Amino acid sequence: MMRRLILGLVLMLAMAGAARAKPFVVILADARGTVATDLMAPYAVLAESGAVDVKVVSPTRAPARLIPGYAWVAPQMTLAELETRPPDVVIVPALLAEDDAERAAWLRAQARRGVRIMSICNGGLVLAKAGLLDRRQATLHWFNRPGMARERPQVTWRDDLRWVTDGRITTTAGISASEPATLELLRELAGEEVMRATARRLALPLPDQRHDGADYRLTLKGMRQVAANTLAFWGHEDVAVPLAPGFDEIAFGTAIDAWSRTYRSTAWMTSDRPTVRSRHGLTVIRAATPPRRFDRAAALPGPDVMLNTFAQVRRAYGETTARFVAMQFEHPWGAVSAWGRAPS
């Protein structure tokens, strides 16, 4: 009897030690606004791996708005709670409030502690304004790179890579870099086999760092289309993005993000209940006062999520608008065209 008890205790301690050995990754959220795909894609990749403990963290438990659409996510922890459980990695999505003194001080403290920090897209602005990119190589969304090159000349800004790692800090290019850069982080945290298996289950291509950021720029045709879409306010549409329990986080983040970047539509999370839990345990909250009616519904895209979503937008509003959405994601349009025009 005593021997079985001792063996049981040894097994429990071993299991507890294995659980503690998992890298602990936190993704920052802000109630004022957090870009949907920048948060949802890294969360989905890391949670799906099973090799990483990942949590969405905010200064308070207040729901964080997922911009540019209308949905909110419930933080799973607060920054104060991390005092007793420090993270190994901090991921910073693009945040509406880029310059926050308290958050900047917290990030600098994490950097001093040796924590691995990764920004997604314009999350790089948050790191730059906190002084964490000075005398480093870095990247961020193509639209902001020229301005930041003037504002922060002490940073070497790269436009030839989808993500740049300099020491313990990684920065990524636009929204679409969130998936490959997180897979690369997963390779670092859990190994090649885990990364490949996770990518396979999520139907994601293996990470490829190659990128031609100089290829992204505002064209006259694109600006004319945006102006036309914006000025035709009478044709602006409210798009429903219906959610059911167990929904795919990447598909949801991409849909609510992309449909709100057309300058012709705004996407709203909809459900027959006020909150819905995702496949990996995130709680998403619908708007308290949604539109009385919706002009169209956007089903969550299946495999090839981003390409599928851009194709949906193209069928709804035409190629120029879809191309402009893909450019905001910093996603190569050639890949969209090659993917074809088959129904999703």
C-alpha positions, 0 to 999 in steps of 0.5 A: 500500500505504501509503495503504491502511494509513493509511486503515485506521488512520484507520478503526480510530481513528475506530471506537475513538473512536465506541466510547469516545463511548458513555455508560458506565452502571453498575448497582450490585449487592450480594451481600447482596441486590439487588431483581431488577426494579430491576436487570434492567429498567434493564439490559435497556433500556440494553443493548437500545438499543445506544447505551449501554455498561452493566455490573453492578458490585459491590464484589467478583466475588461473585454478587449475590442477586436478591431477593426470590426465589432467583437470583444475578447475576454482577457484570461489573465491580468498583468497583475496576475503575472507577478506570481507567474512571469511569462517566458514570451510576450506577444504584442499585437497591433494596439489602437493605443500605441503609446501607453506609459505604464505598458511601455514600462512593463515591457521594458521590465520584461526585456530586462528580465530576459523575456522573449518579446515578439510584435505582430504587424504594428505591434512594432510601433508599441515596441518602438515607442517603448524604446525596445527597438533602438539600435536593433534591426526590425520591421513592421507594417509596410505603410508605417515603415517610412514614417518610423524610419524618419521618427526612429533613425536609431532602428535599422528598418528592414523591408526584405523579411517577413519577420526580423529577430534581433537578440530576444526581440522579433518583429513582423511585417503586416498582418499576414506575417502573424501565422508564419512568424508564430510557427517559427516561434513555436519551432524555437519553443517546442522543436521542428516536429511540433511546429510541422505537426501544428502547421499541418493540423491548421492547414498552414504553410511552413514558415518562409521568411522571404518577403519583398516589402518594397512591393507594397505601396498605395496605387492611384487605382487603389486610392480611387477605389477607397475614395469611391467606397468611402464616399458611397456611404449609402451602400455601406454594408453591415456584415454578420460573421456568425459564430458557434461554440468551438469556432476556429480562431484564425478564421474568425479573426481574419473574417472580422478583420478583412470585411472591415477593411473594404471601406464598404463594410463593417463586420460584426460577430453574431450569435444567438448567445452573448458570448461564444467560446472558441476551439481553444477556450477564448471567450468572444463577446458580441456587441450589446447593440448590433444592427437591426439587420445585416446586409450579408453574412460572411461564413467563416472561411475554410482551409487557406483562410486568408486566400479564401477570405480575399476571394469572398471579398472579391466576389462581393465587391470586385478585384480592386477592393479585394486587392486593397484588403490583401495589401492591408494584410501585407499578403502577396496578391500573386498568391491570391490570384494563383489560388483561383476564383473557385467558390469557398 
